[in-house]
Amino acid sequence: MMTTVSLAGCSGDDSGFEETISSLEQEAVADEAAMAALNATISSLTTNLEALNAQITGLDSQIEALSLQNSTKSSHIEMMTLNVSSLEASKALLESQVSALETTIDGLKAQLEVRIFTADDVDAYWNQGYQYGLQAGQGNPVSTLDTIIDRGYMNCGIKETQYGMGYLDYETGVRSGLDITYCRAVAAAIGLDPDTDVEYVYASGSQRFAMLHEQTIDVLIRTSTWTAFRDAALDVDFAAVNFYDGQAVIVREDRYDSADAGNSVSGLDGAVICVGYSTTSEENIQGYFDTHGIDFTSVGVQDYSEALSKLKDGSCDAWTGDASAMIAQKWMLENSDDHEDWRDSGDHTDLWVSVELLSKEPLAAVTRDYDTEWNEIVSWVWYGVVTAEELGVTSGNYDAIDYSCSSGDPNYNVWLCRLLTQNFGLGTAENPLSDTWMQDVLEAVGNYGEMYDDAFCDGTYDGVSGSDAMTGCLMSRSGTLNALVSEGGIQYAPSMR
């Protein structure tokens, strides 16, 4: 920077001016240095400003993005608010509906006067096996066992026309057969007199389950086949299988020659066959004949008497049912005094029974659904007589066998001890079985072998020698499913312990 100084009017020595000029030039140099420093500072600040502007631009972009997000969230909040309002409205509607239903339920409760049990109540009654007794208007549910004991006798639903299973001799009034003996065994087990405290109630094939539901009978022991449908749909419980049967056909020889037919249903093409209404036999024969391409005409009958009448008069060429029943009918027609008219008439003809079985027919006693304690007794009575035969215990030696229930005693026998002196928790709290209930059963009917012998053979079996030792049998047990497991059959009892 240069400074102009007017020299007008100055005079004399100008050396002082040179110092001034020199000083001024030095100041100018200093000012130029200061100016350069300021310019550098300005340049640095300008750079910083540009960087800050760039940051501001970035922040503006972030602010814009955040503003957009905020706008979107605001929309979501508005939508969620609407949803909340809608849900609150739905909740209010449901609450009003629940209130209306509660009012309706209270009204129905008052009308029906049904006691509503808590979950704990239901579990307790289920465990006790009394569910079936939860009926409207009743008080505490009652086991059939308790009802029988209070009543003083047992109503047993049976057949009256099948020799060997359930048969009534109308002239003498004597009942016989495996089912009848089973009824007696159950009565003895629960402390009743099997000779006086059993009421035998005839239960037809079409009415037997209705009679059980209506409590006309306490137990059904009447050649009833255990099937999946009956178990699931009829609200019944099956007990132990007391006879393994199968379906067969009894045929008039004069209609279908046994030699020509090979004693087989395959030779019955075009036959007219009687079959009971509402029996498993009705469905079985239709399915079997359809499967094997055999034509036949089915004639429905209500009971044994109608079937026998139609077989005798020729309305039916054949009759189908359980093999045990068909074999029994053949024997009765050929031997019983009740059918002398059949044998003496000019229409009498020989009969034959088909060799093949058309189905599986496990026959079991039946109780009402959820009648647990009662069903257990009916089942374990059968398992008890099977176990007794397995152990060689009979009606003649059960009270004379030398055994001990004391561990360490030379005569200690845990199996006999359990069979003959233990309750196993059977029965109800009010009416438990006695510890010697199996002794009462053995006294009344003997073991399973003795029961089978009385039903189908000549009654001379000793109860211990096995099926081959049975004589005079209408139906041999030897080599059949009804033999003990030890003999190759499938009669087997769960462990009694």
C-alpha positions in Angstrom: 0.0 0.0 0.0 1.4 3.4 -1.0 0.6 6.7 0.9 0.9 10.0 -0.9 2.1 12.9 1.2 1.8 16.5 0.0 5.1 18.3 0.2 3.7 21.7 -0.6 4.9 24.3 1.7 7.7 22.1 3.1 11.2 23.3 3.1 14.5 22.5 4.6 16.0 19.1 5.2 13.9 16.2 4.0 15.8 13.4 5.7 13.0 13.0 8.2 10.7 12.1 5.4 12.8 9.2 4.4 12.3 7.6 7.8 8.7 8.3 7.6 8.5 6.6 4.2 10.5 3.7 5.5 8.2 3.3 8.4 5.2 3.6 6.2 6.6 1.0 3.8 7.2 -1.4 6.7 3.6 -0.9 7.8 2.4 -1.5 4.3 4.4 -4.8 4.2 2.8 -5.7 7.6 -0.6 -4.8 6.3 -0.1 -6.9 3.2 0.9 -9.9 5.4 -2.1 -9.3 7.6 -4.3 -9.1 4.4 -2.8 -12.4 3.2 -3.6 -14.0 6.5 -7.1 -12.7 6.4 -7.6 -14.0 2.9 -6.3 -17.5 4.0 -8.8 -17.3 6.9 -11.6 -16.3 4.5 -10.7 -19.2 2.2 -10.7 -21.7 5.1 -14.0 -20.3 6.4 -15.4 -20.6 2.9 -14.3 -24.2 2.7 -15.9 -24.9 6.1 -19.0 -23.0 5.0 -19.3 -25.3 1.9 -18.9 -28.3 4.1 -21.5 -27.0 6.5 -23.8 -26.3 3.5 -23.3 -29.9 2.4 -24.2 -31.2 5.9 -27.2 -28.9 5.8 -28.2 -30.4 2.5 -27.8 -33.9 3.9 -29.8 -33.0 7.0 -32.5 -31.5 4.8 -32.7 -34.9 3.0 -32.9 -36.7 6.3 -35.5 -34.3 7.5 -37.5 -34.9 4.4 -37.2 -38.7 4.8 -38.2 -38.5 8.4 -41.1 -36.3 7.5 -42.3 -38.9 5.0 -41.9 -41.7 7.6 -43.8 -39.6 10.1 -46.6 -39.1 7.6 -46.7 -42.9 6.9 -46.8 -43.7 10.7 -49.5 -41.1 11.2 -51.5 -43.0 8.5 -50.8 -46.3 10.3 -51.8 -44.8 13.6 -55.0 -43.6 12.1 -55.7 -47.0 10.7 -54.9 -48.8 13.9 -57.1 -46.4 15.8 -60.0 -47.3 13.4 -59.2 -51.0 14.0 -59.2 -50.5 17.7 -62.6 -48.8 17.5 -63.9 -51.6 15.3 -62.6 -54.2 17.7 -64.1 -52.4 20.7 -67.5 -52.4 18.9 -67.2 -56.1 18.1 -66.2 -56.8 21.8 -69.3 -54.9 23.0 -71.5 -56.9 20.6 -70.0 -60.2 21.8 -70.4 -59.2 25.4 -74.0 -58.5 24.8 -74.4 -61.9 23.0 -72.6 -63.7 25.9 -74.9 -62.0 28.3 -77.9 -63.1 26.3 -76.6 -66.7 26.2 -75.9 -66.7 29.9 -79.5 -65.6 30.5 -80.7 -68.4 28.2 -78.6 -71.0 30.0 -79.8 -69.9 33.4 -83.3 -70.3 32.1 -82.6 -73.8 30.8 -81.0 -74.8 34.1 -84.0 -73.6 35.9 -86.3 -75.6 33.6 -84.4 -78.8 33.6 -83.3 -78.6 37.2 -80.0 -80.2 36.2 -77.1 -80.1 38.6 -74.0 -78.7 36.9 -70.8 -80.3 38.1 -67.5 -78.7 38.3 -64.5 -80.1 36.4 -63.3 -81.7 39.7 -66.8 -83.2 40.2 -66.8 -84.7 36.8 -63.3 -86.1 37.2 -64.2 -87.7 40.5 -67.3 -89.3 39.1 -65.5 -90.5 36.0 -62.9 -92.2 38.2 -65.6 -93.9 40.2 -67.3 -95.1 37.0 -70.6 -93.5 37.7 -70.9 -91.2 34.7 -73.9 -93.0 33.2 -75.9 -92.0 36.3 -75.7 -88.3 35.6 -79.3 -87.9 34.7 -81.5 -84.9 34.9 -83.4 -84.6 38.2 -81.5 -87.3 39.9 -79.3 -86.9 42.9 -75.9 -88.6 43.4 -75.3 -91.2 40.6 -75.5 -94.8 41.7 -73.6 -97.8 40.4 -75.7 -100.7 39.1 -73.9 -102.9 41.7 -75.3 -100.7 44.5 -78.8 -100.8 42.9 -78.7 -104.6 42.8 -77.6 -104.9 46.4 -80.3 -102.5 47.6 -82.9 -104.3 45.5 -81.8 -107.8 46.7 -81.6 -109.5 43.3 -80.1 -109.2 39.9 -81.9 -109.0 36.5 -79.9 -110.9 33.9 -80.9 -110.5 30.3 -80.7 -113.9 28.5 -81.8 -116.2 25.7 -84.3 -119.1 26.3 -84.0 -121.0 23.0 -80.4 -121.8 22.4 -79.3 -125.1 23.8 -75.8 -124.8 25.3 -75.9 -121.0 25.7 -79.3 -120.0 27.1 -82.0 -122.6 27.1 -85.3 -123.0 29.0 -86.9 -126.4 29.3 -90.5 -125.2 29.4 -91.8 -128.5 30.9 -89.4 -128.5 33.9 -88.6 -124.8 34.1 -84.9 -125.6 34.3 -82.5 -123.2 32.6 -79.1 -124.3 31.3 -76.2 -123.1 29.2 -73.0 -121.2 29.4 -74.8 -117.8 29.6 -77.0 -119.0 32.4 -74.0 -120.3 34.4 -72.3 -116.9 33.8 -75.3 -115.1 35.3 -75.1 -117.4 38.4 -71.3 -116.8 38.7 -71.8 -113.0 38.8 -74.6 -113.3 41.4 -72.4 -115.4 43.6 -69.5 -113.0 43.3 -71.5 -110.1 44.6 -72.9 -112.0 47.6 -76.3 -113.0 46.2 -77.7 -116.5 46.2 -77.4 -117.7 42.6 -80.4 -120.1 43.1 -82.9 -117.5 44.4 -81.5 -114.0 43.7 -81.3 -114.0 39.9 -84.2 -112.9 37.8 -83.8 -114.2 34.2 -85.3 -111.8 31.8 -85.8 -112.8 28.2 -84.1 -110.3 25.9 -84.9 -110.6 22.2 -82.3 -109.8 19.5 -84.0 -106.6 18.5 -84.8 -105.3 22.0 -81.9 -106.4 24.2 -79.8 -103.2 24.1 -83.0 -101.0 24.6 -83.8 -103.2 27.7 -80.3 -102.5 29.0 -80.6 -98.7 28.5 -84.1 -98.7 30.1 -82.6 -100.6 33.0 -85.1 -103.4 32.6 -82.0 -105.6 32.9 -78.8 -105.1 34.9 -76.5 -107.0 32.6 -76.9 -108.6 29.2 -75.5 -112.1 28.9 -77.1 -113.3 25.7 -74.7 -114.3 22.9 -74.1 -110.7 22.0 -71.3 -110.1 19.5 -68.7 -107.4 20.4 -68.5 -105.1 17.4 -66.9 -101.7 16.8 -70.3 -100.1 16.0 -72.1 -101.5 19.1 -69.2 -100.4 21.3 -69.1 -96.9 20.0 -72.7 -96.1 19.0 -74.9 -97.9 21.4 -73.5 -96.4 24.6 -72.7 -99.8 26.1 -69.6 -101.4 27.5 -68.6 -105.0 26.7 -67.1 -107.2 29.4 -64.9 -110.3 28.9 -65.5 -112.6 25.9 -67.0 -115.8 27.2 -67.3 -117.6 23.9 -65.5 -117.2 20.6 -68.1 -118.0 17.9 -68.6 -117.5 14.2 -71.5 -117.4 11.8 -72.7 -120.5 10.0 -75.7 -121.7 8.0 -78.0 -124.7 8.8 -79.5 -126.2 5.6 -82.3 -128.5 4.7 -80.8 -131.6 3.0 -83.8 -132.0 0.7 -83.3 -128.4 -0.7 -79.5 -128.5 -1.1 -77.8 -131.8 -1.0 -74.8 -131.7 1.3 -72.6 -133.8 -0.9 -73.4 -131.7 -4.0 -72.7 -128.5 -2.0 -69.6 -129.9 -0.4 -71.1 -128.9 2.9 -70.2 -125.3 1.9 -72.2 -122.1 1.5 -70.7 -121.8 -1.9 -73.2 -124.5 -3.0 -76.2 -122.5 -1.8 -76.7 -120.3 -4.9 -80.3 -119.1 -5.1 -81.2 -120.3 -1.5 -83.9 -118.6 0.6 -82.2 -118.0 4.0 -83.9 -116.9 7.3 -81.9 -114.4 9.3 -82.8 -112.4 12.4 -83.7 -108.7 12.3 -81.2 -106.3 13.9 -78.5 -109.0 14.3 -74.9 -109.0 13.1 -75.9 -112.1 11.1 -78.1 -110.0 8.8 -75.2 -107.8 7.7 -72.6 -110.6 7.7 -74.4 -112.9 5.3 -75.2 -110.2 2.9 -71.5 -109.1 2.9 -70.2 -112.6 2.6 -72.5 -113.8 -0.2 -72.0 -110.5 -2.2 -68.2 -110.8 -1.8 -68.2 -114.4 -3.0 -70.8 -113.9 -5.8 -73.5 -116.1 -4.3 -77.1 -115.2 -5.0 -79.6 -115.7 -2.2 -82.9 -114.3 -0.9 -82.9 -113.0 2.7 -86.0 -113.5 4.8 -86.1 -111.5 8.0 -87.4 -113.1 11.2 -88.1 -111.6 14.6 -86.9 -114.5 16.7 -85.9 -118.2 17.0 -89.5 -119.4 16.9 -90.3 -117.7 13.6 -87.0 -118.9 12.0 -87.6 -122.4 13.2 -91.2 -122.4 11.9 -90.1 -121.1 8.5 -87.3 -123.7 8.3 -89.8 -126.5 9.2 -92.5 -125.4 6.8 -90.1 -124.8 3.9 -90.5 -121.1 3.7 -86.7 -121.0 4.1 -84.2 -123.4 2.7 -81.7 -122.5 5.3 -81.2 -120.5 8.5 -78.1 -118.5 9.5 -76.8 -117.4 12.9 -74.0 -118.1 15.3 -72.4 -121.5 14.6 -73.0 -122.5 18.2 -76.7 -121.7 17.7 -76.9 -123.6 14.4 -75.2 -126.7 15.8 -77.5 -126.5 18.9 -80.6 -126.2 16.6 -79.6 -129.2 14.6 -79.1 -131.3 17.7 -82.4 -130.2 19.2 -84.4 -130.8 16.0 -82.9 -134.3 15.8 -83.0 -135.2 19.5 -85.2 -133.0 21.6 -88.7 -134.2 22.7 -89.9 -130.7 21.9 -89.4 -131.4 18.2 -91.0 -134.9 17.8 -93.6 -133.4 15.5 -90.8 -132.3 13.1 -89.2 -135.8 13.1 -92.5 -137.6 12.8 -93.9 -135.4 10.1 -93.6 -136.4 6.4 -91.8 -133.1 5.9 -88.9 -134.0 8.1 -85.5 -133.9 6.4 -81.9 -134.2 7.4 -80.0 -131.1 8.2 -76.4 -130.0 7.7 -74.3 -127.1 8.9 -71.8 -125.3 6.7 -68.2 -126.0 7.3 -67.0 -122.4 6.9 -67.5 -119.5 9.3 -68.8 -116.4 7.7 -67.5 -114.0 10.4 -65.8 -113.5 13.7 -68.4 -113.5 16.5 -66.7 -112.8 19.9 -69.6 -113.1 22.4 -69.4 -111.0 25.5 -71.5 -109.8 28.4 -72.7 -106.2 28.1 -73.3 -103.4 30.7 -74.3 -99.8 30.4 -71.7 -97.2 29.4 -69.6 -95.7 32.2 -70.9 -98.2 34.7 -67.3 -99.0 35.5 -67.4 -100.9 38.8 -70.2 -103.1 37.6 -68.5 -103.8 34.3 -65.2 -104.7 36.1 -67.0 -107.2 38.2 -68.7 -108.9 35.3 -65.4 -109.1 33.4 -63.3 -110.3 36.3 -65.7 -113.0 37.2 -65.0 -114.5 33.8 -61.3 -114.0 34.1 -61.4 -115.6 37.6 -63.0 -118.9 36.3 -60.4 -119.0 33.5 -57.6 -118.4 36.0 -59.0 -121.1 38.3 -58.9 -123.7 35.5 -55.3 -122.6 34.6 -54.3 -123.2 38.3 -56.3 -126.5 38.6 -58.7 -125.0 41.1 -62.2 -126.5 40.8 -65.6 -126.6 42.6 -64.4 -129.8 44.3 -61.1 -128.7 45.7 -61.0 -124.9 46.2 -61.7 -125.3 49.9 -59.4 -128.3 50.4 -56.2 -127.1 48.6 -53.3 -126.9 51.1 -51.8 -123.5 50.5 -50.5 -120.6 52.5 -50.5 -116.8 52.1 -47.5 -116.3 54.4 -44.2 -115.8 52.6 -41.7 -118.3 53.8 -44.3 -121.0 54.7 -43.5 -124.2 52.8 -47.1 -124.2 51.4 -46.9 -120.5 50.3 -48.5 -120.1 46.9 -48.9 -116.5 45.8 -51.2 -117.4 42.8 -53.7 -119.4 44.8 -53.6 -116.8 47.6 -54.5 -114.0 45.2 -57.2 -116.0 43.5 -58.9 -117.2 46.6 -58.4 -114.5 49.2 -58.1 -111.1 47.6 -60.6 -108.5 46.6 -58.4 -106.5 44.2 -60.4 -103.4 44.9 -63.5 -104.7 43.0 -66.9 -103.3 43.9 -67.9 -99.9 45.2 -67.2 -98.0 48.4 -70.6 -99.1 49.7 -70.5 -102.6 48.4 -66.9 -104.0 48.0 -66.6 -107.6 47.0 -65.6 -110.0 49.8 -62.0 -111.3 49.9 -63.4 -114.8 49.2 -65.6 -113.8 46.3 -63.9 -116.3 43.9 -64.5 -119.1 46.4 -68.2 -118.3 46.2 -68.0 -118.4 42.4 -66.3 -121.7 42.4 -68.8 -123.2 44.8 -71.7 -122.0 42.6 -70.4 -122.9 39.1 -66.8 -124.2 39.2 -64.1 -123.1 36.9 -64.3 -122.3 33.2 -63.8 -126.0 32.1 -66.5 -127.1 34.4 -68.9 -124.4 33.1 -68.2 -125.4 29.5 -68.7 -129.1 30.3 -72.0 -128.4 32.0 -73.2 -126.4 29.0 -72.0 -128.5 26.0 -70.9 -131.9 27.3 -72.0 -134.7 29.6 -71.0 -133.0 32.9 -68.3 -135.5 33.9 -65.2 -133.3 33.4 -63.0 -133.1 36.4 -62.0 -129.5 35.7 -58.3 -130.1 35.4 -57.5 -132.7 32.7 -58.0 -130.4 29.7 -60.4 -130.2 26.7 -59.5 -133.6 25.3 -60.9 -135.2 28.5 -64.4 -133.8 28.0 -66.9 -136.3 26.6 -70.3 -136.3 25.1 -69.9 -132.8 23.8 -72.4 -131.1 21.5 -69.5 -128.7 20.6 -66.0 -129.9 21.5 -63.7 -127.3 23.0 -60.6 -129.1 22.0 -58.7 -127.5 19.1 -61.0 -124.4 19.1 -60.5 -120.8 20.1 -62.4 -121.5 23.3 -59.7 -123.7 24.6 -57.2 -122.3 27.1 -54.1 -120.6 25.7 -52.1 -123.6 27.1 -54.1 -125.8 24.7 -53.8 -123.6 21.6 -57.0 -121.6 22.1 -57.3 -117.9 23.0 -59.2 -118.0 26.3 -56.8 -116.1 28.4 -57.1 -114.1 31.6 -55.2 -110.9 32.6 -53.1 -111.3 35.7 -55.1 -111.4 38.9 -52.9 -109.3 41.1 
